[in-house]
Amino acid sequence: MSKRRESGKYLYQAVTNILITFVISAIFYVAWNNWLNILMDRKFLGKGNWLMVGIYMVVAIFFIQSFGGYKIGISRISHGSIGCALASVMTNVIMGMFTIMLVGYAKLIPTIVFIHFNMCLIDIVVLFGMTYFGTWLFRRIFPPYQMLMIYGEHKNNLDSKMNHRGDKYRIAATLSTNTSLERIVAEIPKYDAVLINDVPSEFKNKILKICFDQKKRVYFTPKISDIIVKESEELNLFDTPLYLSRNMGFSALQSVVKRAGDIVLSLIGIVLSSPIMLVTAILIHSYDKGPVFYKQERYTIGKKRFYVLKFRSMIVDAEKVGGARLATENDDRITPIGHVIRATRIDEIPQFFNILKGDMSFVGPRPERPEIHEEYCKKVPEFDFRLSVKAGLTGYAQVYGKYNTTTYDKLKFDMVYVQKTSILLDLQLILLTLRVVFQKESTEGIEEGETTAK
């Protein structure tokens, strides 16, 4: 039954993905045939029209995939809708510029922009409807997994996180590692899946083998060593399996390409965001006549120190009382303007200058203050591992985590990036960062009374 259920889920997602692609391509086909094609001196006929639809489809698929719009039934409705909306905007911007180049008349630019703007609005409305209905139907057809959680001595809130996604998972029963292995083996068949929550490696390996033998779906929280091993390369040199973990990060060529991309993108970012930076600077200064920018010492690759540049979102001299600490939920040090620019990530825009200078990259682990970094290292010595690459404006932990994500989980996210480093991954994380801006939960502060994430 479980195997049939999984096959049904894959089929459902494949069908919905095809429908999404077909519908938005059909919308473009209608717009192209009726309003855009006729703007050219020599209209496309037959194959030319289908070529334009094909180009639009390829661009749309790339952005929908990059923004997570194809994950109906997997992502939350809000995340899927935001992803589809951003994909529609990016697709129509690119295709609009392409159409302008094809038409070749400056006087027709407003008409082309108007058509693509309306097409974008239609796409967003249609895709939201498809995402909402598709997710609703998915949840009716495929109820949440009834899960058995096996947990260790370290207490965390993984069970509440899983139950928070009640559309996908439900912790039906729990067993500790103190439970006999015989009882665990007897209990596993009663549930759809097993969740291994931070147990000793030796015990985890036993459970994994049992679940494999019983063909049972299993989830587990990885340790740092698991993440390192996951990206290993398989070597077939002789009659013994061998894995190679290079642990080298970017190659020389990739480093050059990454740096060149950082320079180009930071210059573009500075130019495009200049009006936003000007307005933000005026508002910050007008509020309390204090400094517009806030410099703060941070760590980057190899524990090199630099000063990160941000728009000031807190009151002047916010750290004179209590010293260095992360922002808490409802932090009274944050100004009214600060709440807005933190929620929209506008406070981070001046870091384009840090990227241009070379202190940071567009993508990498977020730089921490030296004192906070050292405090984290006392709890988790491996926290230093994230300094094997240059600090970034955005990163794996920023896209998939939150501001108040625990220290160990932040490290895990950053280690995934360190091990998977590639130019393509950087591009994907940059695009996904645009989606994160619209997700309120990503800016949640730490609990009152805390100075660092747990």
Secondary structure as a PSIPRED ss2 file (coil, helix, strand):
# PSIPRED VFORMAT (PSIPRED V4.0)

   1 M C   1.000  0.000  0.000
   2 S H   0.000  1.000  0.000
   3 K H   0.000  1.000  0.000
   4 R H   0.000  1.000  0.000
   5 R H   0.000  1.000  0.000
   6 E H   0.000  1.000  0.000
   7 S H   0.000  1.000  0.000
   8 G H   0.000  1.000  0.000
   9 K H   0.000  1.000  0.000
  10 Y H   0.000  1.000  0.000
  11 L H   0.000  1.000  0.000
  12 Y H   0.000  1.000  0.000
  13 Q H   0.000  1.000  0.000
  14 A H   0.000  1.000  0.000
  15 V H   0.000  1.000  0.000
  16 T H   0.000  1.000  0.000
  17 N H   0.000  1.000  0.000
  18 I H   0.000  1.000  0.000
  19 L H   0.000  1.000  0.000
  20 I H   0.000  1.000  0.000
  21 T H   0.000  1.000  0.000
  22 F H   0.000  1.000  0.000
  23 V H   0.000  1.000  0.000
  24 I H   0.000  1.000  0.000
  25 S H   0.000  1.000  0.000
  26 A H   0.000  1.000  0.000
  27 I H   0.000  1.000  0.000
  28 F H   0.000  1.000  0.000
  29 Y H   0.000  1.000  0.000
  30 V H   0.000  1.000  0.000
  31 A H   0.000  1.000  0.000
  32 W H   0.000  1.000  0.000
  33 N H   0.000  1.000  0.000
  34 N H   0.000  1.000  0.000
  35 W H   0.000  1.000  0.000
  36 L H   0.000  1.000  0.000
  37 N H   0.000  1.000  0.000
  38 I H   0.000  1.000  0.000
  39 L H   0.000  1.000  0.000
  40 M C   1.000  0.000  0.000
  41 D C   1.000  0.000  0.000
  42 R C   1.000  0.000  0.000
  43 K C   1.000  0.000  0.000
  44 F C   1.000  0.000  0.000
  45 L C   1.000  0.000  0.000
  46 G C   1.000  0.000  0.000
  47 K H   0.000  1.000  0.000
  48 G H   0.000  1.000  0.000
  49 N H   0.000  1.000  0.000
  50 W H   0.000  1.000  0.000
  51 L H   0.000  1.000  0.000
  52 M H   0.000  1.000  0.000
  53 V H   0.000  1.000  0.000
  54 G H   0.000  1.000  0.000
  55 I H   0.000  1.000  0.000
  56 Y H   0.000  1.000  0.000
  57 M H   0.000  1.000  0.000
  58 V H   0.000  1.000  0.000
  59 V H   0.000  1.000  0.000
  60 A H   0.000  1.000  0.000
  61 I H   0.000  1.000  0.000
  62 F H   0.000  1.000  0.000
  63 F H   0.000  1.000  0.000
  64 I H   0.000  1.000  0.000
  65 Q H   0.000  1.000  0.000
  66 S H   0.000  1.000  0.000
  67 F C   1.000  0.000  0.000
  68 G C   1.000  0.000  0.000
  69 G C   1.000  0.000  0.000
  70 Y C   1.000  0.000  0.000
  71 K C   1.000  0.000  0.000
  72 I C   1.000  0.000  0.000
  73 G C   1.000  0.000  0.000
  74 I C   1.000  0.000  0.000
  75 S C   1.000  0.000  0.000
  76 R C   1.000  0.000  0.000
  77 I H   0.000  1.000  0.000
  78 S H   0.000  1.000  0.000
  79 H H   0.000  1.000  0.000
  80 G H   0.000  1.000  0.000
  81 S H   0.000  1.000  0.000
  82 I H   0.000  1.000  0.000
  83 G H   0.000  1.000  0.000
  84 C H   0.000  1.000  0.000
  85 A H   0.000  1.000  0.000
  86 L H   0.000  1.000  0.000
  87 A H   0.000  1.000  0.000
  88 S H   0.000  1.000  0.000
  89 V H   0.000  1.000  0.000
  90 M H   0.000  1.000  0.000
  91 T H   0.000  1.000  0.000
  92 N H   0.000  1.000  0.000
  93 V H   0.000  1.000  0.000
  94 I H   0.000  1.000  0.000
  95 M H   0.000  1.000  0.000
  96 G H   0.000  1.000  0.000
  97 M H   0.000  1.000  0.000
  98 F H   0.000  1.000  0.000
  99 T H   0.000  1.000  0.000
 100 I H   0.000  1.000  0.000
 101 M H   0.000  1.000  0.000
 102 L H   0.000  1.000  0.000
 103 V H   0.000  1.000  0.000
 104 G C   1.000  0.000  0.000
 105 Y C   1.000  0.000  0.000
 106 A H   0.000  1.000  0.000
 107 K H   0.000  1.000  0.000
 108 L H   0.000  1.000  0.000
 109 I H   0.000  1.000  0.000
 110 P H   0.000  1.000  0.000
 111 T H   0.000  1.000  0.000
 112 I H   0.000  1.000  0.000
 113 V H   0.000  1.000  0.000
 114 F H   0.000  1.000  0.000
 115 I H   0.000  1.000  0.000
 116 H H   0.000  1.000  0.000
 117 F H   0.000  1.000  0.000
 118 N H   0.000  1.000  0.000
 119 M H   0.000  1.000  0.000
 120 C H   0.000  1.000  0.000
 121 L H   0.000  1.000  0.000
 122 I H   0.000  1.000  0.000
 123 D H   0.000  1.000  0.000
 124 I H   0.000  1.000  0.000
 125 V H   0.000  1.000  0.000
 126 V H   0.000  1.000  0.000
 127 L H   0.000  1.000  0.000
 128 F H   0.000  1.000  0.000
 129 G H   0.000  1.000  0.000
 130 M H   0.000  1.000  0.000
 131 T H   0.000  1.000  0.000
 132 Y H   0.000  1.000  0.000
 133 F H   0.000  1.000  0.000
 134 G H   0.000  1.000  0.000
 135 T H   0.000  1.000  0.000
 136 W H   0.000  1.000  0.000
 137 L H   0.000  1.000  0.000
 138 F H   0.000  1.000  0.000
 139 R H   0.000  1.000  0.000
 140 R H   0.000  1.000  0.000
 141 I H   0.000  1.000  0.000
 142 F C   1.000  0.000  0.000
 143 P C   1.000  0.000  0.000
 144 P C   1.000  0.000  0.000
 145 Y E   0.000  0.000  1.000
 146 Q E   0.000  0.000  1.000
 147 M E   0.000  0.000  1.000
 148 L E   0.000  0.000  1.000
 149 M E   0.000  0.000  1.000
 150 I E   0.000  0.000  1.000
 151 Y E   0.000  0.000  1.000
 152 G C   1.000  0.000  0.000
 153 E C   1.000  0.000  0.000
 154 H C   1.000  0.000  0.000
 155 K C   1.000  0.000  0.000
 156 N C   1.000  0.000  0.000
 157 N C   1.000  0.000  0.000
 158 L H   0.000  1.000  0.000
 159 D H   0.000  1.000  0.000
 160 S H   0.000  1.000  0.000
 161 K H   0.000  1.000  0.000
 162 M H   0.000  1.000  0.000
 163 N H   0.000  1.000  0.000
 164 H H   0.000  1.000  0.000
 165 R C   1.000  0.000  0.000
 166 G C   1.000  0.000  0.000
 167 D C   1.000  0.000  0.000
 168 K C   1.000  0.000  0.000
 169 Y E   0.000  0.000  1.000
 170 R E   0.000  0.000  1.000
 171 I E   0.000  0.000  1.000
 172 A E   0.000  0.000  1.000
 173 A E   0.000  0.000  1.000
 174 T E   0.000  0.000  1.000
 175 L E   0.000  0.000  1.000
 176 S E   0.000  0.000  1.000
 177 T C   1.000  0.000  0.000
 178 N C   1.000  0.000  0.000
 179 T C   1.000  0.000  0.000
 180 S C   1.000  0.000  0.000
 181 L H   0.000  1.000  0.000
 182 E H   0.000  1.000  0.000
 183 R H   0.000  1.000  0.000
 184 I H   0.000  1.000  0.000
 185 V H   0.000  1.000  0.000
 186 A H   0.000  1.000  0.000
 187 E H   0.000  1.000  0.000
 188 I H   0.000  1.000  0.000
 189 P H   0.000  1.000  0.000
 190 K H   0.000  1.000  0.000
 191 Y C   1.000  0.000  0.000
 192 D C   1.000  0.000  0.000
 193 A E   0.000  0.000  1.000
 194 V E   0.000  0.000  1.000
 195 L E   0.000  0.000  1.000
 196 I E   0.000  0.000  1.000
 197 N E   0.000  0.000  1.000
 198 D C   1.000  0.000  0.000
 199 V C   1.000  0.000  0.000
 200 P C   1.000  0.000  0.000
 201 S H   0.000  1.000  0.000
 202 E H   0.000  1.000  0.000
 203 F H   0.000  1.000  0.000
 204 K H   0.000  1.000  0.000
 205 N H   0.000  1.000  0.000
 206 K H   0.000  1.000  0.000
 207 I H   0.000  1.000  0.000
 208 L H   0.000  1.000  0.000
 209 K H   0.000  1.000  0.000
 210 I H   0.000  1.000  0.000
 211 C H   0.000  1.000  0.000
 212 F H   0.000  1.000  0.000
 213 D H   0.000  1.000  0.000
 214 Q C   1.000  0.000  0.000
 215 K C   1.000  0.000  0.000
 216 K C   1.000  0.000  0.000
 217 R E   0.000  0.000  1.000
 218 V E   0.000  0.000  1.000
 219 Y E   0.000  0.000  1.000
 220 F E   0.000  0.000  1.000
 221 T C   1.000  0.000  0.000
 222 P C   1.000  0.000  0.000
 223 K C   1.000  0.000  0.000
 224 I H   0.000  1.000  0.000
 225 S H   0.000  1.000  0.000
 226 D H   0.000  1.000  0.000
 227 I H   0.000  1.000  0.000
 228 I H   0.000  1.000  0.000
 229 V H   0.000  1.000  0.000
 230 K H   0.000  1.000  0.000
 231 E C   1.000  0.000  0.000
 232 S C   1.000  0.000  0.000
 233 E E   0.000  0.000  1.000
 234 E E   0.000  0.000  1.000
 235 L E   0.000  0.000  1.000
 236 N C   1.000  0.000  0.000
 237 L C   1.000  0.000  0.000
 238 F C   1.000  0.000  0.000
 239 D C   1.000  0.000  0.000
 240 T C   1.000  0.000  0.000
 241 P C   1.000  0.000  0.000
 242 L E   0.000  0.000  1.000
 243 Y E   0.000  0.000  1.000
 244 L E   0.000  0.000  1.000
 245 S C   1.000  0.000  0.000
 246 R C   1.000  0.000  0.000
 247 N C   1.000  0.000  0.000
 248 M C   1.000  0.000  0.000
 249 G C   1.000  0.000  0.000
 250 F C   1.000  0.000  0.000
 251 S C   1.000  0.000  0.000
 252 A H   0.000  1.000  0.000
 253 L H   0.000  1.000  0.000
 254 Q H   0.000  1.000  0.000
 255 S H   0.000  1.000  0.000
 256 V H   0.000  1.000  0.000
 257 V H   0.000  1.000  0.000
 258 K H   0.000  1.000  0.000
 259 R H   0.000  1.000  0.000
 260 A H   0.000  1.000  0.000
 261 G H   0.000  1.000  0.000
 262 D H   0.000  1.000  0.000
 263 I H   0.000  1.000  0.000
 264 V H   0.000  1.000  0.000
 265 L H   0.000  1.000  0.000
 266 S H   0.000  1.000  0.000
 267 L H   0.000  1.000  0.000
 268 I H   0.000  1.000  0.000
 269 G H   0.000  1.000  0.000
 270 I H   0.000  1.000  0.000
 271 V H   0.000  1.000  0.000
 272 L H   0.000  1.000  0.000
 273 S H   0.000  1.000  0.000
 274 S H   0.000  1.000  0.000
 275 P H   0.000  1.000  0.000
 276 I H   0.000  1.000  0.000
 277 M H   0.000  1.000  0.000
 278 L H   0.000  1.000  0.000
 279 V H   0.000  1.000  0.000
 280 T H   0.000  1.000  0.000
 281 A H   0.000  1.000  0.000
 282 I H   0.000  1.000  0.000
 283 L H   0.000  1.000  0.000
 284 I H   0.000  1.000  0.000
 285 H H   0.000  1.000  0.000
 286 S H   0.000  1.000  0.000
 287 Y H   0.000  1.000  0.000
 288 D H   0.000  1.000  0.000
 289 K C   1.000  0.000  0.000
 290 G C   1.000  0.000  0.000
 291 P C   1.000  0.000  0.000
 292 V C   1.000  0.000  0.000
 293 F E   0.000  0.000  1.000
 294 Y E   0.000  0.000  1.000
 295 K E   0.000  0.000  1.000
 296 Q E   0.000  0.000  1.000
 297 E E   0.000  0.000  1.000
 298 R E   0.000  0.000  1.000
 299 Y E   0.000  0.000  1.000
 300 T C   1.000  0.000  0.000
 301 I H   0.000  1.000  0.000
 302 G H   0.000  1.000  0.000
 303 K H   0.000  1.000  0.000
 304 K C   1.000  0.000  0.000
 305 R E   0.000  0.000  1.000
 306 F E   0.000  0.000  1.000
 307 Y E   0.000  0.000  1.000
 308 V E   0.000  0.000  1.000
 309 L E   0.000  0.000  1.000
 310 K E   0.000  0.000  1.000
 311 F E   0.000  0.000  1.000
 312 R C   1.000  0.000  0.000
 313 S C   1.000  0.000  0.000
 314 M E   0.000  0.000  1.000
 315 I C   1.000  0.000  0.000
 316 V C   1.000  0.000  0.000
 317 D C   1.000  0.000  0.000
 318 A C   1.000  0.000  0.000
 319 E C   1.000  0.000  0.000
 320 K C   1.000  0.000  0.000
 321 V C   1.000  0.000  0.000
 322 G C   1.000  0.000  0.000
 323 G C   1.000  0.000  0.000
 324 A C   1.000  0.000  0.000
 325 R C   1.000  0.000  0.000
 326 L C   1.000  0.000  0.000
 327 A C   1.000  0.000  0.000
 328 T E   0.000  0.000  1.000
 329 E C   1.000  0.000  0.000
 330 N C   1.000  0.000  0.000
 331 D C   1.000  0.000  0.000
 332 D C   1.000  0.000  0.000
 333 R C   1.000  0.000  0.000
 334 I E   0.000  0.000  1.000
 335 T C   1.000  0.000  0.000
 336 P H   0.000  1.000  0.000
 337 I H   0.000  1.000  0.000
 338 G H   0.000  1.000  0.000
 339 H H   0.000  1.000  0.000
 340 V H   0.000  1.000  0.000
 341 I H   0.000  1.000  0.000
 342 R H   0.000  1.000  0.000
 343 A H   0.000  1.000  0.000
 344 T C   1.000  0.000  0.000
 345 R C   1.000  0.000  0.000
 346 I H   0.000  1.000  0.000
 347 D H   0.000  1.000  0.000
 348 E H   0.000  1.000  0.000
 349 I C   1.000  0.000  0.000
 350 P C   1.000  0.000  0.000
 351 Q H   0.000  1.000  0.000
 352 F H   0.000  1.000  0.000
 353 F H   0.000  1.000  0.000
 354 N H   0.000  1.000  0.000
 355 I H   0.000  1.000  0.000
 356 L H   0.000  1.000  0.000
 357 K H   0.000  1.000  0.000
 358 G C   1.000  0.000  0.000
 359 D C   1.000  0.000  0.000
 360 M C   1.000  0.000  0.000
 361 S E   0.000  0.000  1.000
 362 F E   0.000  0.000  1.000
 363 V E   0.000  0.000  1.000
 364 G C   1.000  0.000  0.000
 365 P C   1.000  0.000  0.000
 366 R C   1.000  0.000  0.000
 367 P C   1.000  0.000  0.000
 368 E C   1.000  0.000  0.000
 369 R C   1.000  0.000  0.000
 370 P H   0.000  1.000  0.000
 371 E H   0.000  1.000  0.000
 372 I H   0.000  1.000  0.000
 373 H H   0.000  1.000  0.000
 374 E H   0.000  1.000  0.000
 375 E H   0.000  1.000  0.000
 376 Y H   0.000  1.000  0.000
 377 C H   0.000  1.000  0.000
 378 K H   0.000  1.000  0.000
 379 K H   0.000  1.000  0.000
 380 V C   1.000  0.000  0.000
 381 P H   0.000  1.000  0.000
 382 E H   0.000  1.000  0.000
 383 F H   0.000  1.000  0.000
 384 D H   0.000  1.000  0.000
 385 F H   0.000  1.000  0.000
 386 R H   0.000  1.000  0.000
 387 L H   0.000  1.000  0.000
 388 S H   0.000  1.000  0.000
 389 V C   1.000  0.000  0.000
 390 K C   1.000  0.000  0.000
 391 A C   1.000  0.000  0.000
 392 G E   0.000  0.000  1.000
 393 L E   0.000  0.000  1.000
 394 T E   0.000  0.000  1.000
 395 G C   1.000  0.000  0.000
 396 Y H   0.000  1.000  0.000
 397 A H   0.000  1.000  0.000
 398 Q H   0.000  1.000  0.000
 399 V H   0.000  1.000  0.000
 400 Y H   0.000  1.000  0.000
 401 G C   1.000  0.000  0.000
 402 K C   1.000  0.000  0.000
 403 Y C   1.000  0.000  0.000
 404 N C   1.000  0.000  0.000
 405 T C   1.000  0.000  0.000
 406 T C   1.000  0.000  0.000
 407 T H   0.000  1.000  0.000
 408 Y H   0.000  1.000  0.000
 409 D H   0.000  1.000  0.000
 410 K H   0.000  1.000  0.000
 411 L H   0.000  1.000  0.000
 412 K H   0.000  1.000  0.000
 413 F H   0.000  1.000  0.000
 414 D H   0.000  1.000  0.000
 415 M H   0.000  1.000  0.000
 416 V H   0.000  1.000  0.000
 417 Y H   0.000  1.000  0.000
 418 V H   0.000  1.000  0.000
 419 Q H   0.000  1.000  0.000
 420 K H   0.000  1.000  0.000
 421 T C   1.000  0.000  0.000
 422 S C   1.000  0.000  0.000
 423 I H   0.000  1.000  0.000
 424 L H   0.000  1.000  0.000
 425 L H   0.000  1.000  0.000
 426 D H   0.000  1.000  0.000
 427 L H   0.000  1.000  0.000
 428 Q H   0.000  1.000  0.000
 429 L H   0.000  1.000  0.000
 430 I H   0.000  1.000  0.000
 431 L H   0.000  1.000  0.000
 432 L H   0.000  1.000  0.000
 433 T H   0.000  1.000  0.000
 434 L H   0.000  1.000  0.000
 435 R H   0.000  1.000  0.000
 436 V H   0.000  1.000  0.000
 437 V C   1.000  0.000  0.000
 438 F C   1.000  0.000  0.000
 439 Q C   1.000  0.000  0.000
 440 K H   0.000  1.000  0.000
 441 E H   0.000  1.000  0.000
 442 S H   0.000  1.000  0.000
 443 T H   0.000  1.000  0.000
 444 E C   1.000  0.000  0.000
 445 G C   1.000  0.000  0.000
 446 I E   0.000  0.000  1.000
 447 E C   1.000  0.000  0.000
 448 E C   1.000  0.000  0.000
 449 G C   1.000  0.000  0.000
 450 E C   1.000  0.000  0.000
 451 T C   1.000  0.000  0.000
 452 T C   1.000  0.000  0.000
 453 A C   1.000  0.000  0.000
 454 K C   1.000  0.000  0.000
